[in-house]
Amino acid sequence: MTEVDIKKGLAGVVVDVTAISKVNPETNSLLYRGYPVQELAATQPFEAVAHLLWTGNLPTAAELAELRATERQHRALSPEVKAAIDILPTTAHPMDEVRTAVSVIGALDATGDVMDAAGTPEENQERAIRLWAQLPAIVAYGQRRRRGEELIAPRDDLDYSANFLWMTFGEEQHEIVVDAFNRSMTLYAEHSFNASTFTSRVIASTLSDLYSAVTGAIGALKGPLHGGANEAVLHIFDAIGSAENVTPWLDEALGAKRKIMGFGHRVYKRGDSRVPTMKAALDTLVTHYDRPEVAALYDALESEFVARKGIYPNLDYPSGPAYNLMGFDTLTFTPLFVAARVTGWTAHIMEQLASNALIRPLSEYVGPAERHIDGYVATDAELEAASREAEAE
Ligand code: CMC
């Protein structure tokens, strides 16, 4: 067999250029269109970050007002999408619900002609805004129906983040909570060629449509090695209970060679650039809700795991307990990631289409060498005899 340099998991492989974001593990930084993500999280509403990712520039006041007006027009859950969600069992994972809802939106917006599926840049920008505007209603309604609660209509007087919380909880939230939520949306919005974004680019590269690309990306994000980790972090917090149980819990988990969710990253090896900003937001929530035991458990697990393994927390580590304090159910955490990341995915889909090449890598075959059937094909009589035998057993 010829020696082929296999890059398992595409680790270290640069597959294309992008102008959307830059992850620099050496300097522990993440730039969206050149701006440090922590600056954006501290100063910008999520709507402005979405505009930046799509267009390359922060919006002017007029552009922000226009985007906000469009977002408000498309916020309400459409009756068709609600009906599609309502036929799903409440035992379905909310990521399956969100994936199905996006797929339904795509089918409702389809041209019916596969040759037009990829759409023009203008059509895709409009689709991206409409999809982004619909996702809070889908996520909020998902949590509410699992709790046996009714859908809440959006509020036109609230910005994206405040309205998202309103539609979920039916109460206006304190500005500290809205600010922490807004920051989390910005931090989750984009992260270069991660698994779900790459999935969306692979699908877009076939000249399929934006909705199919986002639907596929949601499937990739669901996995616990990717977006599903924020949900898994809360299960870990629940299992440990309190700070004094960290050592015996870690002894057992590491002894059983289990991965500790919320730690480690394919690109960052000395810490995730988004963690300090999200941890600061978590601290404001801990003070606001007066829940010091959450911070104590967070700090104890982080310091002991880093000391023992030298593996640092990723964004899912602070965002899991932050969403829990805000009142989100654990199952809703990854759908929140979808609501944020749809901005990055759609920016990448549009970038892929602007300079497309079908993504189609090679593989090294390691199966049986060429062989032949020896002319044997089962006759109908033999098949019938075999099924009678199977039925008799
Ligand atoms: N707990 C325990 N050991 C770990 C962890 C962890 N969280 N992460 C990495 N390791 C160990 C791993 O067992 C392996 O050890 P060894 O070399 O002895 O077999 C070594 O570190 C390298 O791990 P890897 O999984 O081969 O490295 P990777 O670059 O493929 O991993 C990762 C990246 C994110 C898949 C991994 O760190 C992981 O599974 N973390 C837990 C899941 C998680 O938190 N995912 C969210 C990622 S960030 C947000 C996002 O992108 O969605």
Residues whose N, C-alpha, C, O or C-beta is under 5 A from the ligand:
A	BS01	CMC	P224 L225 H226 G227 A229 R258 K259 I260 M261 G262 F263 G264 H265 R266 N314
